[in-house]
Amino acid sequence: MLGHNFFHDLLRKYVVTFGTLFNDIKLRRVNRLGQVIETIEVPLTYGPRDKFVTRLQEDPDLSAQVGITLPRISFEIVRMGFDASRQLPATNKIVSKTQAEKAKTVFAQVPYDIQFSLNIYTKTNEDGVRIVEQILPFFIPQFSPTVELLEDPPIKLDLPIILSSVTTQDLYDGSFDQRRVLVHTMDFIMKAYM
């Protein structure tokens, strides 16, 4: 496009960075005495919320057939947009002199906001709150992991991931034999670059 052919795999790096933040969440269930009786590693999947909700509501026994169990976490990119407030002049260049005879140049990064939606599915409110409480303290309101954008020239940046909202929805409608699903949705904005 426009006479240039390049690919830096940045969107994949952003998705992996975001998912890595939530891939080791464990749910501990306790008895009345406060003793841990069960520890569950909560599975993390990239995929749209509607897909999971539909699968869970269509057939109460679906989890036995296709392996969807609760609790579960999914996330997806909801939207991306240019962020003019962080734009540097287009003529700025980054120069790398890794080779003695030849300098490599890269134009300045273009700022984009990537909105992620993280959905936590549980059967009970207690399970959902225990998972949400493991996430919230790290976002005050942002968390900034370091991401290596390019290898040559080496560009590493701290990318703020901002928690913008948390909502809870109880999807239990209908008869008593229908499966109850609580969904805690957390919306994040990653201040990324292309």
N, C-alpha and C positions, 0 to 999 in steps of 0.2 A: 504494500500500500504506500502510495506517495513516494515510490522509488526506494523504500527501505524495507529490509526483511530482518526482523529480530524477534526474539522470544526469550524472556527471562524467567518464565514460570512463576511469576509473582503472585497471581491469584491462588495458585496451589499452595505456595508458601504461606499466604495469609490464612487460608482455610486450615492448614496443618497447625499453624501457630495458635489459632483460636481453639481448635479442638484439643490440642495438647493441654491447655489450661484445665480442662474438665475431664480428662481421661482416667483419672485415678480416684474418683469419688467413691467412697464406701458408705453404706448405710448400716448403722448399728442399731439393732432392735434390742430393747431392754425389757426385763420383767418388772413387776411392781416393786421389787427391792432395789432396782437400779443396776442389776447385773446384766451384762451383755449376754444374750442368749443366741444371737445370730448376727453375722456380719455378711453383708451382701455387697459385692462389687457391682456398681451400677453401670450397665452397658451404655456406650456412647455411639451414636450413629449419625451420619450426615444424611438428612432427608427432610422433606416437607412435613409439617405438623399434620395437615389434613390427611395425608396418607396413613399415618399412625392412628389417628383418631378413628378414621373409617374402618380400619382393620380391627380395632379393638371393639367397636360398637356393632359391627355387622353380625358377628357370631360370638357368643360368650365363650365357646370352646376353641376359638381360633388360636389361642396361644399354644394349645397342644398340637395343632396341625402345622403351624408355620414358625413357631419359636419366639413369638412376642411375649415377653414376660414383663411384669411390672415389679419394681420400678425400672424406668428406662429414661434416658436423656437423648434428645435429638437436637440438631442445630442445622441452620441453613442460612445462606445469604439471601436477604430480603430485597435489598436495593443497593445501588452504588450511585454516587453522584460527585461531580467535580466540586472542589472546595476552593473558591476563589480567594478566600482570606489567607491561605497559606502559599499561594502561588509566588514563585520567584521569577525574575525576568527570564524570558525564553532564551536569551543569549548566554546565560551562565552555563559553563561547562565544567565537568570534573575530569581532570587529567591524571592518567596513571602512567608511571614510567617504570613498569615492571621489566620491560625489555630495554637494554642499553641503547639500541639504535632507533627505537620506534616508540613514540608515545601514543597511548590509546585515549580517546576522549569520549565522554558520554554527556549528553545534554542534561540539564537539571531535571530532577524528578517532577512529575505532575501530581499534585495532591488530589486524592480522592477519599471520600468518606464511604466506608463499606459498612452497611448495617447488617448485623447478624441477629437472628432470633434463636434463643436457646429455650427448649421446651422440656420440662421435667414432668413425666407421667407417673402417677402413683395411684394405688387403690385407696390409701388413707391419707388424711391431712397430716397426721403425725409423721409419716414417711416423707411427705413433701417438704414439710418445715425443716426436718433434719437435714435434708439435702440442700435446701436454700440457705440455711444458716452456715453451711460450709463454704458457700460462694461469696455471700455479701461482704464479709469483713475484708476481702482483698481488693474491693473496688470502692475507693474513697474519693470521688466516684470513679477513679480510673486506675488501671493497672498497665504498666508499660514494659512488655517483654522486648528484648533485643532481637531483631531479625536481620539476618544477612541477606540483603537484597541482591547484591551482585558479588561475584568472586573476583572479576577483573574488569574494572578497578574494584578493589575491595570496598564495599559500601555496607556498613552496619548501622542501623538506626533503631532507636527506642520508639516503638509505635504505641501511642496511648490507645487503650481500649476502654471506652467510657460506658458505664452502666447507666442507661437512660430511663428505664422503667421496669417494674416488676408487677405482673398481674396474675391473678388466680382465677381459674374457671372450673366449676364442677359440672361435668358433662353427664350427670346421672339424670336421665329423663325416662319416663315410661314405667314399665312393669318391674317387679322385684327380681325377676330372673335376668334382667339386663345388667351388664357389667358396669360398675361405677369406675369412672376415670376422672381424677383430679389433674389438671394441667396448670403448672406454674410456668408462666412465660416471662423470660428476661430478655430485654432488648438492649443490644450493645452497638456502639459505633466505634469502628476501628479507623484511626487517622492514618491512612495508608498512602502509598505513592506508587505511580506507574512510571 
